[in-house]
């Protein structure tokens, strides 16, 4: 009886692990979509509303909410505090809050690179930078969307197979 209960718990744990990786992939896609919206909002605020970076981040953060909205509000708050800190330093420190997020290392690197360049350019170059980063985000999200369903099935299948293999080895 105890062995059967242990076997059920092992299989359920393996299924939970597969579900965890699947949900992490979904969260990564959601964050990429939120980042895309942030850049889209920033573009509108900077180019069409003629807002400063601080105002643009503040308005975008209010509209977005969630983890990326909090990131944007954090950048705006730090810029408002001033203290002579360069924008790229503020960006780097706030981007560090996303280190534990499901974003990949390459996506985090692109985010940091985007922030390093954003504060130093004129309007025309900022527009080009925003469009370039928007394109990178759209490409990354499209690729992830394309492989998401297959990857989620793979995570569940492999984790269940490993759980069943372990149960078989127990007996």
N, C-alpha and C positions, 0 to 999 in steps of 0.2 A: 504494500500500500504506500509506503514512504517512497519507494523507488518510482512508482507511478506519479506520485505528486511531484517528485523531483524532476521527472522527465517532462511533465507538463510545464513546470516553472522554467526549465531550460528552454523549451520551445517558445514559450511566451516571452522570455527575455530576449531570445534571438529575434523574434518578430518585433519587439520593441526597439531593438538596435537598428533594424532595417527601417522602421518607421522614423526613428531619430534622424538617420541620414537623409531620408526622403524629405522630411520636413525642413532640414537644414538647406537642402537644395532649393526648396520652394521659398524659404526665407531669403536666400541669396538672390533669387530672381526678383522678389518683392523689393529688396534694397536697391537693386539695379534700376528698377522702374522708378523708385522714389528719387534716386540720384538723377535720373533722366528728367523727372519733373522739376527737381531743384534747378538744374541747369536751364531748363526751359523757362522757369519763372525768373531766374536771374537775367536771362537774355531779355525778357520783356521789360523787367524793371530798369535795367541799365540802358538799353537801347531806345525803348519807346517812352518810358516814364521819366527818363533822364535822372534816375535816382543814384545816390552814392552807393558804394559797395555795402556800407553798413545798413542803409535803408533797404537795399535790395535783399540782403540776407535776412533781415528782420521780417520783411513782408513775406518772403518765400517761406521762412520757418513757420510763420503764423498760418499760412495756407496749407502747408504740408502736414504738420503734426508728425507723430511717429519718431523713429530713431533718426532719420535724416532731417526732419524738422527740428529736433532738439539740437542736432549738430549745427544746423544753420543758425538757430537762435544763439547757440554758444559762441559762434564766430561773431555774430552781431553784437552780443553783449561784451565780448572781449575787446572789440573795436571801439565800442562806446566808452569803455573804461580808459582806453588810451594807454597811458603810461609809456608812450614812446616805443612800444613794441612794433616791429615791422609786421606787415600783413602775412608774409610767408611764415613767420614764426608762429603767429596766432593760428594759421591754417594747419601747420604741422602738429601743434599741440592739440588742437581740436580733432584732427584726423586720427590722432592716437587713440581717441575714445572709440573708434571704429575697428581697432585692431582685433578685438574679440568677436567681431561680427562674422557672419558666414562668407563675407567677400573674400575672394582669392587674393593671393599675394600680388598678382599682376594688376588686379582691379584696384587694390589699395595703392600700389605704386603709381598708377595712372591718376588716381585721385590726388595724391600728394604732388605730382608733377603739375597737374592742372592748377592747384592752389599756389604753387611757387611762381607761376607765370601770370596769374590773373591780376594781381595788384600793381604790376609795373607797366602795363601797356596802355596805349591810347585807346579811344573808343573803337576805332576800326579794327585794331589788332585784338581787342577784347572780343569783338563780335566773331572774328575768325577763330579765336581760341575756343569760345563757347560752342561754335558750330562743330569744330573738330572733336571736342570732348563729347558733345551730344552724339556725334556719329559713332565714336568709339563705344559709348554706352549702348546705343541702339544695336550695334553689331554684337556686343557681348550678350545682351538680353535676348536677341533673336537666336543666337547659337544655343544659349541655355534653354530657351523655350523649346527649341527643336529637339534637344536630347533629354529633356526633363522626364517625359513619360517613360521612355525606355530605361533611363537611369534609375528611376524610382522602382520600376518593376525588377530591375537587376538587383538593387539593394535588398529588396524584400526577398527575392528568390535566393540569393546567396546567403543571407542571414538565416533564413529558415532551413536551407540545406545544411548549413554549418550546425545549427541547433539540432536537427535530426541526426546528423552524423555523430554529434557528441552523445546524444541519447543512445544511439545504437552501440557506441563504444562503451557506454556505461553498463549495458546489459551483456 
